[in-house]
């Protein structure tokens, strides 16, 4: 379950929102017979190029603890742990 609080900062036209404390998802696979606990942390950032347009980025960092993290990375198709994925979006308002 993810219900994090984020602290956002705005400097000029750039913003960054980072989780406070241990915010993120924890996926504990041990009950399924897999010795792996995968933690994900989210960071949001972007910039405003005008009053109506900008970019929005989502960064997801994954880490893993346990003896079967290699197998879990393969099943999640992430290569290996730790890993980071970033997605970028353009935004505009009419």
Buried (B, 14 or more C-beta within 10 A) or exposed (E): EEEBEEEEEEEEEEBBBBBEEEBBBEBEBEEEEBEBBBBBBBBBBBBBEEEEEBBBBBBBBBBBEBEBBEBBBEEBEBEEBEBEEEEEEEEEEE
